[in-house]
Amino acid sequence: MPSKGLKPAIARPSARDALAAANTVAQQAGLPPAALSPRPPSPAPAPEEELVQVNIRVRRALGDQLADRARAEGTTQKVLVCRALAAAGFDVHPDDLRATPAPRRRGSS
């Protein structure tokens, strides 16, 4: 089987070995010894809300305006619609106000 030209794996020190090495360097530099502090417990994750698809039909001119504005702002049509809904008083999840993957767009350009 031909070699793919990958670099050989380098053995990495364990966390204990790395901590011991850091302590040695700290002592030589006159610094306090290194220590691992325990992580604070992370909060329980919020239950994931179900995503649903909402389709609307609008006149071509409005669809083109929406697509052009989203393109100009570098965001998605969904984000623009969700911003408008939030401005109208709807409870919009913060994730719905952020663009995710590169969108498919229609409109002029």
C-alpha positions as CSV (number, residue, x, y, z in Angstrom):
1,M,0.0,0.0,0.0
2,P,1.6,3.3,-1.0
3,S,2.4,5.9,1.6
4,K,0.4,9.1,1.4
5,G,3.3,11.3,2.5
6,L,1.8,12.0,5.9
7,K,4.0,13.1,8.8
8,P,4.6,10.5,11.4
9,A,2.4,10.8,14.6
10,I,4.2,12.5,17.4
11,A,3.8,11.1,20.9
12,R,2.2,13.7,23.1
13,P,2.8,14.0,26.8
14,S,0.0,13.1,29.2
15,A,-1.6,15.9,31.1
16,R,0.3,14.9,34.3
17,D,3.6,15.0,32.4
18,A,2.8,18.4,30.9
19,L,1.9,19.7,34.3
20,A,5.1,18.4,35.8
21,A,7.1,20.1,33.0
22,A,5.2,23.3,33.6
23,N,6.0,23.2,37.3
24,T,9.7,22.7,36.5
25,V,9.8,25.7,34.3
26,A,7.8,27.7,36.8
27,Q,10.2,26.8,39.6
28,Q,13.2,27.8,37.4
29,A,11.5,31.2,36.7
30,G,10.6,31.8,40.3
31,L,6.9,31.5,39.6
32,P,4.2,29.7,41.6
33,P,3.6,26.1,40.6
34,A,1.1,25.3,37.9
35,A,-2.2,23.8,38.9
36,L,-5.3,22.6,37.2
37,S,-8.4,24.2,38.5
38,P,-11.6,22.1,38.4
39,R,-14.1,23.3,35.8
40,P,-17.3,24.8,37.2
41,P,-20.3,22.6,36.5
42,S,-21.9,23.6,33.1
43,P,-25.6,24.5,33.2
44,A,-28.0,21.9,31.9
45,P,-28.6,22.4,28.2
46,A,-31.9,23.9,27.3
47,P,-34.3,21.5,25.5
48,E,-34.0,22.0,21.7
49,E,-37.0,23.5,20.2
50,E,-38.5,21.8,17.2
51,L,-37.8,23.5,13.9
52,V,-40.7,23.9,11.4
53,Q,-40.8,25.2,7.9
54,V,-42.9,28.2,7.0
55,N,-43.6,29.0,3.4
56,I,-45.2,32.2,2.2
57,R,-46.2,33.3,-1.3
58,V,-45.6,37.0,-2.2
59,R,-45.6,39.0,-5.4
60,R,-42.4,38.7,-7.4
61,A,-41.5,42.4,-6.8
62,L,-41.5,41.8,-3.0
63,G,-39.6,38.6,-3.4
64,D,-37.0,40.3,-5.5
65,Q,-36.7,43.2,-2.9
66,L,-36.3,40.7,-0.1
67,A,-33.6,38.8,-2.0
68,D,-31.8,42.0,-3.0
69,R,-31.8,43.4,0.5
70,A,-30.5,40.1,2.0
71,R,-27.7,40.0,-0.6
72,A,-26.8,43.7,0.1
73,E,-26.7,43.1,3.9
74,G,-24.8,39.8,3.5
75,T,-27.5,37.8,5.3
76,T,-30.4,35.5,4.6
77,Q,-34.0,36.2,3.7
78,K,-35.0,34.3,6.8
79,V,-33.0,36.7,9.0
80,L,-34.7,39.7,7.4
81,V,-38.1,38.2,7.9
82,C,-37.3,37.2,11.5
83,R,-36.0,40.7,12.3
84,A,-39.3,42.2,11.0
85,L,-41.3,39.7,13.1
86,A,-39.2,40.6,16.2
87,A,-39.8,44.3,15.5
88,A,-43.5,43.6,15.3
89,G,-43.4,42.1,18.8
90,F,-43.0,38.4,18.1
91,D,-40.8,36.3,20.4
92,V,-38.0,35.3,17.9
93,H,-35.2,32.9,19.0
94,P,-31.8,34.5,18.8
95,D,-30.6,31.7,16.5
96,D,-33.2,32.7,14.0
97,L,-31.7,36.2,13.9
98,R,-28.3,34.9,12.7
99,A,-27.4,33.7,9.2
100,T,-26.3,30.1,9.0
101,P,-25.1,28.4,5.8
102,A,-24.7,30.2,2.5
103,P,-28.3,30.8,1.3
104,R,-29.8,30.1,-2.1
105,R,-31.2,33.3,-3.4
106,R,-33.4,34.5,-6.2
107,G,-33.8,38.0,-7.5
108,S,-31.9,40.3,-9.7
109,S,-28.0,40.3,-10.1
